Amino acid sequence: MKNFFEKLRVEDWVVVWVSIPLLLLAALIPADLPSVPATLVGEVAWYNIGLLFAIVLVVLYVGCLLLRRPLKGLLPSLVVVFAVSLLEIGRASCRERV
C-alpha cells in the first residue's frame, strides 16, 4: 500500500491534489475569490493582488512539500514571476489608455 501512495506523489498527481481545493473554492464561493485586476490603481486592485499572491504561495508551498522538493528559493522566484506579471498588467493598462 505504501508503494501505491508513493506512485501518487509524482508531479502529475500532485497537480491534481493541489487543484482539487482550488476547484472547490471556485465552485462553492466564486464571488469571494480575488480576481486579476485590469489596472494596478486603487486599494481593491492591490488587495486582490495580495490575496492572489498568498494563494499562489500556499499552493506552491504545498506542492513542493508533497513532492519533497527543497523550499529554498521558492519565495524569491515567485516574487520575480509575480512582479513580471504585474509589470505586464501595468503595461497593458497603459496601452489601453493611449
C-alpha positions in Angstrom: 0.0 0.0 0.0 2.9 2.3 0.7 4.1 1.8 -2.9 0.7 2.9 -4.1 0.9 6.2 -2.2 4.4 6.8 -3.5 3.1 6.4 -7.0 0.7 9.2 -6.3 3.5 11.6 -5.3 4.6 12.2 -8.9 4.3 15.7 -10.3 1.2 15.0 -12.4 -0.8 13.7 -9.4 0.4 16.4 -7.1 -1.0 18.9 -9.5 -4.3 17.1 -9.2 -4.3 17.1 -5.4 -3.4 20.7 -5.2 -6.0 21.7 -7.8 -8.9 20.0 -6.0 -9.2 22.6 -3.2 -8.9 25.4 -5.7 -11.7 24.0 -7.8 -13.8 23.5 -4.8 -13.3 27.1 -3.7 -14.1 28.3 -7.2 -17.3 26.2 -7.3 -18.5 27.0 -3.7 -17.6 30.6 -3.2 -16.7 32.2 -6.6 -17.8 35.7 -5.6 -15.4 35.8 -2.6 -12.3 34.8 -4.6 -10.0 37.6 -5.8 -9.8 38.4 -9.5 -6.9 39.6 -11.5 -7.2 43.4 -11.7 -7.4 45.2 -15.0 -5.2 48.0 -13.7 -2.9 48.5 -10.8 -4.7 51.5 -9.5 -6.7 51.5 -6.2 -6.8 49.7 -3.0 -9.1 46.9 -4.3 -6.6 46.0 -7.0 -3.7 45.7 -4.6 -5.9 43.8 -2.1 -6.7 41.3 -4.9 -3.0 41.1 -5.9 -2.0 40.4 -2.3 -4.6 37.6 -2.0 -3.7 36.1 -5.3 0.0 36.1 -4.2 -0.9 34.4 -0.9 -3.0 31.7 -2.7 -0.3 31.0 -5.2 2.4 30.9 -2.5 0.4 28.4 -0.4 -0.3 26.2 -3.5 3.4 26.2 -4.5 4.5 25.5 -0.9 2.1 22.5 -0.5 3.2 21.2 -3.9 6.8 21.4 -3.0 6.1 19.7 0.3 4.2 16.9 -1.4 7.0 16.4 -3.9 9.6 16.6 -1.2 11.5 19.3 -3.0 13.5 21.9 -1.3 11.8 25.2 -0.4 14.9 27.2 -0.8 14.5 29.9 -3.4 10.7 29.4 -3.7 9.7 32.8 -2.3 12.3 34.9 -4.3 11.5 33.2 -7.6 7.7 33.6 -7.0 8.2 37.3 -6.3 10.1 37.8 -9.5 7.5 35.9 -11.6 4.7 37.8 -9.9 6.4 41.1 -10.4 6.9 40.4 -14.1 3.2 39.6 -14.4 2.3 42.9 -12.6 4.6 44.8 -15.0 2.7 43.3 -17.9 -0.7 44.2 -16.4 0.6 47.8 -15.9 1.9 47.9 -19.4 -1.3 46.6 -20.9 -3.4 49.1 -18.9 -1.2 52.0 -20.0 -1.5 50.9 -23.7 -5.3 50.8 -23.4 -5.5 54.4 -22.2 -3.5 55.7 -25.3 
